C-alpha cells in the first residue's frame, strides 16, 4: 500500500490504457446498414418526450425518430403540447375507431409495418404517432423493402416499453396526457470539453516536470558521488532498484497485445459484478497514486520535510516515512467514500482526482528509454485504437471500445478508468470523457522529451518538450473537433494524437540531425568513474 511494486505498476498500466477513446454520447445515429432510400433516409435521432398529466409536468422519456416522416423540431419552445390518444385497435393496423383531431396517437408495435401504422394514423387525423416497443430498449424504425407509400407527413417516434405503458396507464385512468416531441441539438462546443482538455494537458505537464526533476536530481547525486567517492558510486549503482520501470521494445509490443486481451475480456464479461471488481482495483491504484502525489507535494514544504525524511519500519512494508504513514489513512478514506457514493451527481470529481493522481504517478514510474521504444509503443497503440473503435464493428456488430467505456449491458455508468466532466450546457446532459490511455501513452513520450532536454541542458527553444507538448495539445484539440463534427460519436483519440505528437518529434529530430541519437541512446548518460579516471 505504501509504494508501487514493479509488477503492480505494469498491471496497473495495462488496466488503465485499455480505454483510449473520447466521446460525448450519441444523439444522431447514422446507420449504413439499415435500409435507406428517397423518402426514407432520415438519420435516427434521439427524441425528448416530456409529459404532462392533467396539466402538471410529469416524467420525461427518450425515444428515437424513424427513418421516414418529417424531421422533428429542435427547440423546446417551438414544440407544441399535444394531447395523446390510445389507438383502437391498439396496433393501428386498421382505421382507428376513435375520432382524432390533431392528437398524437399511441400504438403498439407489431401486426403490420411501421409505415403502414404511420399512414393509417395520418389518414385518421393524428399529428404524430408514438409506437410502443415490445422491449425496454429502443428500436430503429425503417421502411420495408417493397413498400411504396412512404410519403408520410407526420413524425413517428419509438418509445421503450416501460415509457409507453406508463403513458397508456395514465390515459386509461381517465387522465389527460399531453406531450412535446423535439430533438435538441448539442452545442457546438461544451465547456466540459475545454476543462477536459486542460485536465489532460495539465496532467501530462505536471507528470513530465516531476519525472524530469527526479531524473535531474538523481543525475546531480551521481555527479557528487563521482567526484567524492567512485567506489561508493559503483556500490550504489549496482544495488537495488532505480525506482522506475523502463519499457523495452518487446514490452511495448506485448503491452498492447495484453491490453487487447483485457479489453476483449471486459467486453465478454461486461456485467455489474465485473464493474465492481474494476472499481475495487481502481480504488487501490487511486490510493497508491494519491498517496504518492501528496507525499511528494508536501515534501516540498519545509514544515513536512522532517516527517518525509524520518522513517519507521512497518511489517511487510519495510521502512515507511512518517509523512506517508500520515497520508495513507486519508487516501484510503477518500477512495472508499468515492467507491461507495460513486453514483451521486458530483462523484466525477473524486474519480478525476484519483485518476489524475494515478496517471501522474504512473508517468513518474514508467519510462521509455529512447525514441525507438516510444515509436513502437505509440504505433502499436495507434493501430490498437483504430481496430477496437472502428474495425471491431465488422466482427462484433458494435464498437468494442465504446461499449466497454460506456459500460453497456452492465447496468453501470461505465468503467472507472476514465476522466470525465458533466456536459453542463448540453440539453441531453451526460459526460465528456477521455480514457487514461489517451493521456498515459503519449504522456510517456512527452515526459521523455523533457528529461532529454534537461539532461542535455537544452533551453525551451532548442529542446523538444515544448514541441511535443504543443503537438499533444493540438492533437487532442483536433479529437474534440472531430467529436463534435460526428455528433458525439466516440472517436479513437490516438488516431489524432499519435500523428501529431510522434510525427512532430520524429520530424524535428530529423531536421536537427539528432534522430539517430534519440532513436538509440535516448537520454544523455552520466560519465562512468572509469572514463573519468582514464582521462
Secondary structure, 3 states (H helix, E strand, C coil): CCCCCHHHHHHHHHHHHCCCCEECCCCEECCCCCCCECCECCCEEEEEEEEEECCEEEEEEEEEECCCCCCCCCCHHHCCCEEEEECCCCCCCCCCCCCCCCCEEEEECCCCCHHHHHHHHHHCCCCEEEEECCCCCCCCCCCCCCCCCCCCCCEEEEECHHHHHHHHHHHHCCCCEEECCECCCCCCCCHHHHHHHHHHHHHHHHHHHHHHHHHHHHHHHHHHHHHHCHHHHHHHHHCCCCCCEEECHHHHHHHHHHHHHHHHHHHHCCCHHHHHHHHHHHHHHHHHHHHHHHHHHHCCCHHHHHHHHCEEEECCCEEEEHHHHHHHHHHHHHHHHHHHCCCCCCHHHHHHHHHHHHHHHHHHHEEECCHHHHHHHHHHHHHHHHHHHHHHHHHHCCCHHHHHHHCCCCCCCCCCCEEEEECCCCCCCCEEEEECHHHHHHHHHHHHHHHHHHHCCCCCCCCCHHHHHHHHHHHHHHHHHHHHHCCCCCECCHHHHHHHHHHHHHHHHHHCCCHHHHHHCCCCCCCCHHHHHHC
